[in-house]
């Protein structure tokens, strides 16, 4: 499906989630940028192309304002989520755009995730011949499988762990209570 056809169908569909005339107007204006790229197929959009679109300079040649970037990002997310939901595209290129597009003076944080082999190497490098080593390996394994922060791991106690349910109850970032599932191998 062509992007311009998808944009027209999106704006006409009552399930698009646009509730006010101003939101329809904002989407219509920003979707023109997508359509301006010619007769592009919906499945050819990439996250990189959407990031570039969010940071496109204005007609005066100035960098976009923070609110403009924020609005472009939100509209790209909404439109491509809807297109994916409708089956017009097989994969949503805007699924992780929040991580790639920052407004303001914050630099985009680049994450360097470990590969499966690197994770396995870290777990295997712990000396499990002692009780302390087995404890350390368990802490590392829980950290990798749950994604808990170091401070959350450090605050774990037997009282916060429910082995029968396979859960850990923690106080997370912002003092929010959370329940995290433990994997079977942990």
C-alpha positions in Angstrom: 0.0 0.0 0.0 1.2 3.5 -0.8 1.9 5.9 2.1 -0.5 8.5 0.7 -3.3 6.0 0.4 -2.6 4.7 4.0 -2.6 8.3 5.3 -6.0 9.1 3.7 -7.5 5.8 5.0 -6.1 6.6 8.5 -7.6 10.1 8.6 -11.0 8.8 7.5 -11.1 5.8 9.8 -13.1 6.4 13.0 -10.9 4.0 14.9 -7.8 6.2 14.5 -8.1 7.6 18.0 -8.2 11.2 16.9 -10.8 12.9 19.0 -10.5 16.6 18.3 -10.5 18.6 15.1 -7.1 20.0 16.1 -5.6 16.5 16.4 -6.9 15.6 13.0 -5.5 18.8 11.6 -2.1 18.1 13.2 -2.0 14.6 11.8 -3.0 15.8 8.4 -0.3 18.4 8.3 2.5 16.1 9.5 1.4 13.2 7.3 1.9 15.4 4.3 5.6 15.1 5.1 5.4 11.3 4.7 3.4 11.7 1.5 5.8 14.3 0.1 8.4 11.6 -0.3 6.6 10.4 -3.4 4.8 7.2 -4.0 6.5 5.3 -1.3 5.3 1.9 -0.2 4.4 1.6 3.5 6.7 -1.4 4.0 9.8 0.5 2.8 9.8 2.9 5.8 12.6 2.3 8.3 13.3 3.7 11.8 16.2 5.7 10.4 14.0 7.3 7.8 11.5 8.3 10.5 14.3 9.7 12.7 15.5 11.8 9.8 11.9 13.0 9.2 11.5 14.0 12.8 14.7 16.1 12.6 14.1 17.6 9.1 14.9 21.3 9.0 12.0 23.8 8.7 11.1 25.6 5.5 13.3 28.5 6.7 16.3 26.1 7.0 16.3 26.2 10.8 16.5 23.1 13.0 13.0 22.1 14.3 11.9 23.2 17.7 11.6 20.8 20.6 7.8 20.7 20.3 7.9 20.1 16.6 10.2 17.1 17.1 7.9 15.8 19.9 4.9 16.2 17.7 6.5 14.6 14.6 7.6 11.6 16.7 4.1 11.2 18.3 2.4 11.4 14.9 4.8 8.9 13.4 4.2 6.5 16.2 0.4 6.8 16.1 0.2 6.4 12.3 2.5 3.5 12.0 1.0 1.7 15.1 -2.4 2.1 13.4 -1.0 0.8 10.1 0.5 -2.2 11.8 -2.7 -2.9 13.7 -4.7 -2.7 10.4 -2.2 -5.1 8.7 -1.0 -2.5 6.1 2.6 -3.1 7.2 4.2 -6.3 8.6 6.6 -4.5 11.0 6.2 -1.2 12.8 9.2 1.0 12.0 8.2 3.5 14.7 8.0 0.9 17.5 11.2 2.1 19.1 11.4 5.7 17.9 11.2 7.1 21.4 14.7 5.6 22.0 16.1 7.1 18.8 14.5 10.6 18.8 15.1 12.9 21.7 13.9 16.5 21.8 15.7 19.1 23.7 19.4 19.2 24.3 19.7 15.7 25.5 21.9 13.5 23.3 20.4 10.2 22.2 21.7 7.5 24.5 23.2 4.6 22.6 22.9 1.3 24.4 25.4 -1.5 24.0 23.6 -4.7 24.8 25.5 -7.9 25.5 25.1 -10.8 23.1 23.9 -14.2 24.3 27.4 -15.5 24.1 28.7 -12.6 26.2 26.0 -13.1 28.8 26.9 -16.8 28.9 30.6 -16.0 29.3 29.9 -13.7 32.3 27.7 -16.3 34.0 30.2 -19.1 33.4 33.2 -16.9 34.6 31.9 -17.0 38.2 33.7 -19.5 40.3 30.9 -21.8 41.7 33.1 -24.0 43.8 32.3 -22.0 46.9 29.0 -20.9 48.5 29.8 -17.3 47.8 30.5 -18.1 44.1 27.1 -19.8 43.8 25.5 -16.8 45.4 27.3 -14.5 43.0 26.3 -16.5 40.0 22.6 -16.5 41.2 22.7 -12.7 41.5 24.2 -12.3 38.0 21.7 -14.7 36.6 18.8 -12.9 38.3 20.1 -9.6 37.0 20.3 -10.8 33.4 17.0 -12.6 33.3 14.9 -9.9 35.1 16.6 -6.7 34.0 16.7 -5.4 37.6 19.0 -2.5 38.5 22.0 -3.1 40.7 20.3 -1.3 43.6 17.2 -3.4 43.2 19.3 -6.6 43.2 21.1 -5.4 46.3 17.8 -4.8 48.2 16.5 -8.3 47.5 15.9 -10.5 50.6 14.3 -13.8 51.2 11.2 -11.9 52.4 10.8 -10.3 49.0 11.2 -13.5 47.2 8.4 -16.0 46.5 9.9 -19.1 45.1 6.6 -21.0 44.8 5.2 -18.3 42.6 8.6 -17.6 41.0 8.4 -13.9 41.8 10.4 -11.2 43.4 8.7 -8.1 45.0 10.9 -5.0 44.9 10.8 -1.3 45.4 12.0 0.0 42.1 13.0 3.4 40.6 10.8 6.2 41.9 9.9 4.1 45.0 7.4 2.1 42.9 6.4 -1.4 44.0 7.0 -4.0 41.3 6.7 -7.8 41.0 9.2 -9.4 38.7 9.0 -13.0 37.4 11.9 -15.3 37.9 12.8 -17.6 34.9 12.7 -21.4 35.5 16.4 -21.8 35.0 17.2 -19.1 37.6 
